[in-house]
Amino acid sequence: MKSDIVVIGGGIVGLATAYQILKKAPDTRLILIEKEDALAKHQTGNNSGVIHSGIYYKPGSLKAKNCIEGYRMLLDFCDKHDVTYELCGKVIVATSEEELPRLRALYDRGRENGLEGLEMLNQEQLKEIEPHVNGLQGIKVPQTGIISYKEVCLKLAEEIKAMGGEIQLNTAVRSLEQEKDEIQIITNKNFLEADVIVNCAGLYSDKVAAMQVKDLDTRIIPFRGEYYELTQEATHLVKHLIYPVPDPAFPFLGVHFTRMIGGGIEAGPNAVLAFQREGYTKSDIDLSELAESLMWPGFQKVMKKYWKTGMGEMYRSFSKKSFTKALQKLIPEIKQEHLVQASAGVRAQACDRNGGLLDDFKIIQKKRAVHVLNAPSPAATSSISIGKTVSDLALKELQLIQE
């Protein structure tokens, strides 16, 4: 089967990329392949469903640019296609004196990124909008919202098919062969030929890239984020989304409270090393994948640097009491009996050989290929903008080939 472009991965970034390619170049012969029996089964379908505002990200970074632009594009898409969302706002809370300078820096960063309507809240103002929160100061972020990204993906898939694209499920890449005039994609069920491939394989994006790129300097390390859901009697404690001030040295936002578009409130996540790339439970173990993570020189440096933080996250994974204690920093009235185990998600965290946990998006372009190697949060919010960026690269590569 010959096509102009094959997109690998049926999460929200892969779908948004395919959507943008066909919008810009409707005559493109495009196939999207996904190894699972449904779209959005991994990172996209297991995240907390937050529409991020862009307040956290370094001005000028790919994250900041794509989040701000992607936020607007996502809402426009949802309005056009009747996808339900709610801009409920969130509050970032400083619970100690040492967090106050970081809170102020976040406020300034949000303003620099173009966010309007941000409010610095003193303790009294914070109590007015979140009566049960323990905090010295806070930032109210009105742009933050909630959504079902699975629903967004289903709409993107409808549009891709309507524009002539093809989606193949249960189709996993086994190898790539770079020929002079094409890339040959051998899957578990067929043989595809493409002028250009776009790798949006998420948790396996480095594996797919390594089929083409020798000595790849990036490895995906899977981190599981575990959640609890609040019982009905405790939901009144949360009015907005409630977040702590994040640790700038660690690429996770800390445990927080998230309202869900379908109702209810999630609490979490922690961030623990998953023992396989799709390890959604503690008992999910793949020894070869675990060994790959542990033997990666970059991750060994991460473990050496963050071992105390990592042990704390792991302890909290096994101790509901410890998890509750972490949540009580934000809402002291939370009790263990208010928490019911909920589903977990796994984040594809890229780590370079030197021990850097990549915070920004990483997209590399090779001959006949574009590889999305790091697309952490806010990738879902930013997806249609990221898709635009990646589609530009893919179409440029296709044009060069055709010329």
NORKA-V210967 format. One record per backbone hydrogen bond with DSSP energy under -0.5 kcal/mol. CO is the residue of the C=O (numbers start at 0). NH is the residue of the N-H. If there is no record, write none. Layout:
BEGIN
CO_NH, CO_NH
END
This chain:
BEGIN
0_192, 2_194, 3_194, 3_195, 4_30, 5_7, 5_197, 6_8, 6_32, 7_199, 9_39, 10_14, 11_15, 12_16, 13_17, 14_18, 15_19, 16_20, 17_21, 18_22, 19_23, 20_24, 24_27, 27_29, 28_3, 28_4, 29_165, 30_6, 31_167, 32_8, 33_170, 35_169, 41_45, 42_45, 43_46, 48_146, 49_51, 50_144, 53_56, 57_60, 60_64, 61_65, 62_66, 63_67, 64_68, 65_69, 66_70, 67_71, 68_72, 69_73, 70_74, 71_75, 72_76, 73_77, 74_78, 75_79, 76_80, 77_81, 77_82, 78_81, 81_83, 83_147, 85_87, 85_145, 88_240, 89_140, 90_92, 90_242, 91_138, 92_94, 92_244, 93_135, 93_136, 95_98, 95_99, 96_99, 96_100, 98_102, 99_103, 100_104, 101_105, 102_106, 103_107, 104_108, 105_109, 106_110, 107_111, 108_112, 109_114, 110_113, 118_120, 118_139, 120_137, 121_125, 122_126, 123_127, 124_128, 125_129, 129_132, 132_134, 136_93, 137_120, 138_91, 138_140, 139_118, 139_141, 140_89, 140_143, 143_88, 144_50, 145_85, 146_148, 147_151, 148_152, 149_153, 150_154, 151_155, 152_156, 153_157, 154_158, 155_159, 156_160, 157_161, 158_162, 159_164, 160_163, 165_31, 166_168, 167_33, 169_171, 171_187, 174_185, 176_178, 176_183, 181_178, 182_184, 182_193, 183_176, 183_185, 184_186, 184_191, 185_173, 185_174, 189_186, 191_184, 192_2, 193_182, 195_5, 196_369, 197_7, 197_199, 198_371, 200_203, 201_204, 203_207, 204_208, 205_209, 206_210, 207_210, 208_211, 208_212, 211_213, 212_215, 216_352, 218_220, 218_350, 219_221, 220_348, 221_273, 222_346, 223_225, 223_271, 224_344, 225_268, 225_269, 226_341, 227_266, 228_339, 230_233, 230_234, 231_234, 233_236, 234_237, 240_90, 241_256, 242_92, 243_245, 245_247, 246_249, 249_251, 255_267, 256_241, 257_265, 259_262, 263_259, 264_229, 265_257, 266_227, 267_255, 271_223, 274_285, 275_278, 277_279, 280_283, 282_284, 285_289, 286_290, 287_291, 288_292, 289_293, 290_294, 291_295, 292_295, 295_299, 296_300, 297_301, 298_302, 299_303, 300_304, 301_305, 302_306, 305_309, 306_310, 307_311, 308_312, 309_313, 310_314, 311_315, 312_316, 313_317, 314_317, 314_318, 317_319, 318_322, 319_323, 320_324, 321_325, 322_326, 323_327, 324_328, 325_328, 326_329, 326_330, 329_133, 330_333, 334_337, 335_338, 337_230, 339_228, 344_224, 346_222, 346_348, 347_349, 348_220, 349_357, 350_218, 351_354, 354_356, 355_351, 355_357, 361_372, 361_373, 363_370, 365_368, 367_196, 368_365, 369_198, 369_371, 370_363, 370_372, 373_361, 375_378, 377_381, 378_382, 379_382, 381_384, 381_385, 382_386, 383_387, 384_388, 385_389, 386_390, 387_391, 388_392, 389_393, 390_394, 391_395, 392_396, 393_397, 394_398, 395_399, 396_400, 397_401, 398_402
END
